[in-house]
Amino acid sequence: MKKSLKGQLTKIFITLIAMMLFVLMMLNFSFLSPYYISQKLGEFDRIYHSIANQKAEIFDMDNDEARSRVSKIAENSNSQYFIIDTQLSMMVSNANEFDEKNLSAQLAGYQLGQAQKDGRLLVGDGNYEIYQIRDPRNDTEYIEMWGQQGSSYSFIVRSPLESIRESVTISNRFLMIVGLGMCAVCSLLIWVFAENITKPIKKLTYLSACMANLDFDARYTGNEQNEIGDLGMNFNRMSEKLEKTISELKRANNKLEQDIERKQKEEELRKQFLGSVSHELKTPIALIQGYAEGLKDGITQDPESQREYLNVILDEAGKMNEMVRNLLKLNELELGGDDVVFTRFNLTELVREVVNSMEIMIRQKEAVLCFKTEEDIYAWADPYKIEQVVRNYLSNALQHLDGDKVIEVKINQHEDKLRVSVFNTGSPISEEDINHIWDMFYKADKARTRAYGGNGIGLSIVKAIMDSLHQEFGVTNYDNGVEFWFELDAK
């Protein structure tokens, strides 16, 4: 199952924070007490030197200042002391009466060599010894320093270890509370930061998916001034180059297919072309020759009749001229002499321009044309040739318009294919004719075709263009009219 990058980043950072909190608590448990003891040893050394430097003043009952200095140092280190001279005549202590008795008894135990058995020696430098010991009288663990100054006096200093253990417990509890709070806050911040980091990556993922589907409209629009921004710009350049390359490949592939088919069709088309031209030109040439000979022989002297003869000659000559142009265009298409330029263009805009250019013809026919597609739809093809197809379909629809005189143009998309259809109301095409309407010079309704000057080449040109593009096209009959259609690639 796919995992979110944002979720993975969040889990990684939360795990790191939790591990750091755990390590900190373990360090607190393991090293805070030894560190505290090492600090106590330094404080005890200062107390010892303070006592040694002021031993005469301490036993001077009138010198409160000396005792105050020693007491202050002891209180700052949470310690109690008991000092007694060798004659047992004077003693000094900052402890209460009960603790003073305990200190006196403990000092006597050290002097008799008994108390050392219950303690662990931490320091012994000749001037004093420091032990970690549990006093059974109050079941409390202490750090104790005792020693003697020659034959002058003896002393003991103690500091309870319970306070450090209580400090460790409180410290760890505080770390736990603060750590949980930090985890919650950091989780939220990491989630937000991860969203900001993964947002441009999601854009790049979407862009790569579009490119995989040959949709090159998508562009990276981020403005990050980092590696992700550079990657996005590279994606845009790659999209542009891929679009251009695919266009060139389609053109090359299409040209290759045309070259293969051209040789097979050339001889057949040449024969068909000569036969069709001879057949189609026979009638207008005969009319022109007949009317010209009539004028030459003076068959009529009436100016009106002469003008009518001349109009017939000009009309038939014009039809021949149009026929020749269309034949040349058709011949060029079928022989593959006209290059197909594949490009990506706005199909909606092209159809709309063709409709607008034929507006006069539409009004002359009193037709109602419906083209309601508003969105821009893009296609891959030769836009010039597609314009010819649309124009021929619309011209054909106008010439065969009947009934409600409605023409409907539509563009529909299904997956990667686009279908353009032109429907006109009127009589359906007979089953006999529907298979031949794409043939050169074929006229389903010969009387009507002759009346509007058609020569049966327009749909043949459509067929040649669509064959050159290798796309589907066709016609569909309805009860109230006929629909011509063709398809293009959307990608």
N, C-alpha and C positions, 0 to 999 in steps of 0.2 A: 504494500500500500504506500502511495506517495506521501512523503512527509514534508511539512511546510518548513522552508528555510527560516522563516521568522520564529516558528516554534522551536526549532533546533537551536538557534542562537539564544533564545530566552532560556531554554533548559541548560545550556552550557554555562551561561553566566550565573544563573541561580545556583547551579551545582558548585561552581567555583566559590561563590560567596559563602555557601553552606560549609564547604571544606575549610575555607579560611577561618570561619567562626569556630569550627570544631578544633582545628589546630591551635587556635588562640586559647581555647578553654583547656586543652590538654597541656599546653605550655604553662598556663596559669596553675593547673593542678600540680604539675611536676616540678616546676622551677621557682614558683613564687616563694614557697616556704624556705628552700635553701638560700635563695637570694635574701630573704628577710633575716635569716640567721647570720649570713655573712655581714649584713649591715649592722646587726646587733653586736657582732664581735668588734667592729670598729668603734661603736658607741661605748662598749665596755672598756676598750683601751683608753678612750678619752676620759671616761670616769676615773679609771685607775690613775692616770697622770694628774688629773685634777686633785684627787685625794693625796697623792704622793707629794705634790707641789705645795699643798696647803695643810699638811697634817698638823703642824704646830698651831695654826690659826683655828683649825676645826675644833680642837679640844680647848680652845680659849673661850670660855662661856660668855665673855664680853664681846666676842667677835662674831656677831650674827651674819656679817657680810660674807665671810668665808664659807660658812655652812650654807648660806643662801645660794652661793655660786655652784657648789656641788649639788645641792638639791635641785637646782634649775636644770643642770645637765642631766641628772637622773630622771627627772619628770619628763623632759623632752623625749627621752628614750623609753618611757613607760617602765621605769625600773625602780626598785627599792634597794636601799643599802643599809648595812649595819656595820659600824666600826667600834672596836673596843681596844683599850690600851692593855698592855701585858699585865699590869697590876690589877686589872679588872676593876679599876677605880672610876674610870670614865668611859662612857659609850655615847655614840652619836648615830642617829637613824632618822629616816624620813617616813618610816612605816608606822602604822597604828600599833596599839599595844599587843593585839593578838598576833599580827604578822611579825612584830618585833621579836616575840618569844619564839616563833617558828624560825626566824632568821638566826637567832642566837643558838637554838638547838642544832640547826643545820650546820652552822659554823663549827660548833663543837664536834659534830660528826665528821667533818672534813679534817679537823685537827687530830682526831683520833684515828683517822684512816678508815672510817666505817662508811661514810656517805658515798665515797668514790665507787664502792662496789655496785651501787644501784644506778650509776650514771654512765654516760658515754663521753669520754674526753674529746673535746673539740680543739682546745689550744692549751699548750703547756710550755711557757717560755722562760721559766725560772722565777719570774716576778709574781706570776699568778697562773692559775689554772681555770679553764672554763669547761663546764660540763653541761650536757643536755640530760636532764634528770626529772623523774616524777616524784613529787613529794607525797608520801602516803598519808600524811596528816590531813591534807585537804584534797587529795587525789587530783592534783593539778600538775601539768608538765611545765618546767621552767628551763630557761638558760641561766646558769649560775656561774659567777666568777668569785673565787676566794683566793686569799693570799695573805702573806705576812710581810711587814716592813721591818726586817731585822728583829730586834727585840723590843720595838716600840709599840706596835699595835697589829691587830688582825682585822680583816674586813671580809664581808661577803656582799655581793650585788646580784640580784636576781630580776628576771623579766619573764612574765608568763608567755607561753607559746599559744595559748588558747586564742589570743587576740588575732594572731596571724592566720590560724585556721578559720576563724570566723570571718576574717577579711577575705580569705580565698573563696569561701562559700558565697559571701555577699557579692564579691567581684564576679564570680561565675554566673550567679543569678542575674546580676545586672547585664553581663555580656549576653546572656541568653535572651533577655527581654529586648535589649537594644538590637541584637542580631536578628531576632524575628521581625522587629519593626523595619530594620534595614532591608531584610529579604523582601518584605511586602512592598516597600517603596522602590527598591531596586528592580523588582519584578515589573512594576508598572513602568518605570523609566526605560528598562530594557525592552519591554514590549513596544513602547513608542519609538525608541531608537531603531529597533529591528524593523518596524514598519517603514521608517524613513529609508533604511538601507535597502529593504527588499522591494519597495515600490518601483524604483527604476528598473530593477531586475525583472519584475512582473511585466513592465512595459516591453522590455527586450524579448521576453518569452512570447508575448502576444505578437510582437513584430515578426519574430522568427516563424511563428505559426502561419501568419499571413503570407510570408514569403514562400513557405513550404506549399501553400495552396495557390501559389502564383498570383497573389494579390499584392501588387506593388504600390497601391495607394497609401498604405499605412506608412507613417514616418515617425521616427523618434523625436519627441519635442522637448525632452528634458534639457536643463541647462546646468547640470552638475559639472563642476570644474575638477574632475578626477578621472580615474580609469574607466568608470562606468559611463561617464559622458563621452569619453573618447570612443568607447565601444559602440555607443548609440550612434555617433556620427559615422563610424565605419559601417554599421548596419545600413544607414541611409545610402551611403555611397555604393555599397554592395547591391542594394535593392535597385538603384538606378542602373547599374551596370548589368544586372541580371535581366531587367526589363529590356534594355537595349539588345542584349545578347539573344534573348528569346525571340525578339522581333526579327533579328537577322537570321536566326536559325529557321524560324517559320518561313521566312522569305526564301532562304536557300533550299529548304526541304520542298517547298511548293514548286520552286523552279526546277528542281530535280525531277519531281513527279511529272511536271509538264513536259520536260525534255523526253522522258520515257514514252509518254503518251503521244507526243507530237509526231514522231516518225510513223506510228501506227495509223494515225488519222489523216496524215497529209494527203496520201493518194486518194483515199476514199472521199475526203472532203473536197478535193479538187474536182473530182468527177461530179459529185453531188452539186457543187457550187455552179459549175458550168451548165449542167442540165437545168438547174433551178433558174439561173439567170436567163438562159435562153427562153425558158417557158414563160417567165414573168414579164420579160421585156417584149415578148411577141405582141401582146395586146396593145400596150401604149404606142409601140412603134407603128403598128398597123393603123391605129387611129390617127396618129400624126401624119403618116404618109397619105392616108385617104383624104383628110381635110386639106392638106397642103396641095395635093393634086387637084382637088376641087377648086381651090382658090386659083391655081395656075390655069386651069382650063376655063375659068370664068363661069363656073356653074351657077354663080349668083352675082348679081350686080348690086344687090341691096346692101347698103352700108351696115345695117343692123345685123344681117346674116353673116356678113364678112367678119364683123367684130366677134360674133358668136363662134365662128370657125377658129379665129385666132385665139380666143379664150380657151377653147378646148385644146388647141395645140400647146398653149402655155401651161395649162393645168396638167396635161399628160407629161409634158417635159419636166415640170416641177416634181411630179410623182416619181418619174424616172431618176431624177437627180437625188431625191431623198432615198430612194431604194438603193441606188449605187452606194451612197454614203453608209447606209446601214449595212449593206452587204460587205463593204470593205471592213467596217468595224467588226462585224460578225466573223468574217474570215480571219481577221487578225487575232481575235479572241480564240477561235477554235484551233488555229495553228500555233497558238502560244507565243505570238510575236509581241504581245503587249505585256510588259513586265507587271507582276503583281507586287505591290508595295505594302507589306503587312505593317500595320501600326495600330496603336491603341487610341481610339477616338471616341468622342461623345456621340453615341448613336441617337439619343433623344434630340440633340441639337440638329443633327444632320436631317432627320425626318422632318422636323419643324421647318427648316429652311426650304426643303423641297415643297412642302405644303404651301408655304407663303409664296413661293415663286409661281405656283400654279393657281393663285387665287383668282385671276381674271377668268381662266378657263372654268373654274368651279362656279363662279357667278354666272357665266354665260349658260352653263348647263342647269342653272337654278338648283344646284345640289346642296345638300347639308353634309358637311364633312366634320367628323368627330375625331379629335386626337387629344386625349385628356392626360396623357403621361406627363407629369411635372418633374419627377426626379431625374437626375442625370444618370443614364445607364451607359456604361462603356463596353466596347466590343473590340475584338482583334480582327482586322480585315483590311482591305484596300478601300478607304472611304470614297474615292472617286468612283469606283465600280459599284459600290453599294448605292451611291446616289443615283446611278443609272438604273439600277434594279428598282428602287423605290419609285423613280419617275415613270418608268415603263408600267409598273403595276397601277399607279394612279391614273396614267393616261388610258390604260386599258379599262379601268373601272369607270372613268368618265364616258368612254365611248359606248359601253354596254350598260349604262345606268338606266334604270326603269323603275316603275312602281313608286315608292315613297321618295326616291332619289336621295338615298342616304348612303354615304361612304364612311366607313369606320376604320380607322388606323389604330393598331394596338402593338405594344411591345411587352412580351411576357418573358419572364426568366424562370427556368427550371434547372436547379443545380448550376452546372457550368455552361449551359446553353441558353441562348436568347432566340426568341421567335418573333419576327415582325410579320404582321398579317394586314392585308388590305381587303376589306369586305365591301361589296356594293349590292344594293337591292336590284333585282331584275330577274330574268329567267335563268334557271340553272343550265349548265352546259350538258348536252346530251351525252349518254354513255358512249355513243359511237364516236363523238368528237373529242372526248376528254383525254384520251390517250394520244392524241395527235396535235394538241394545241401548241406543244413545244417545238413541233417540226417547222422547218423553214418554209415560208410561203403558205402555210396551212391556214385556212380561214374557216372557222366554224360557221359563221353567218356571212356568206359571201356577199349578199346584197348590201347588208349594213356596212361591212368592211369597205366595200367599194365606195359607198356613199360618203364616208368620212375620210377616205384617202388612205386607209390602212393597207399595208402590204404583207402582213403576216410575218414580220421579222422581229418585232419587239420582244415577244416571249422567247424567241430563239436566242436573242441576245441575252436575256435573263438566264436561260439555261446555260449558255456558254460561260457567262460570268460565274455562276454558282459552281459549275463544274471546275472552273479554274481555281476556285477557292476551296474545292472539295467539301462543300457544305450541302445539306439537304434543302429541297424546295418542293413546292407542290401546289395543288388546288383542291378545294373542298366545296362540294355542292350543298346548299341549304334550300329549304322550301321557298324562301323568299329572296334568294340571291346566291352569290358566289364569293368565295374567299380564297385569295392567292396568298401564299406565305413563303418565307425562307428563314433559314437558321444561321446563326453565327456563334463563334466561341466567345464566352464572357471572360475567359482567362487564357 
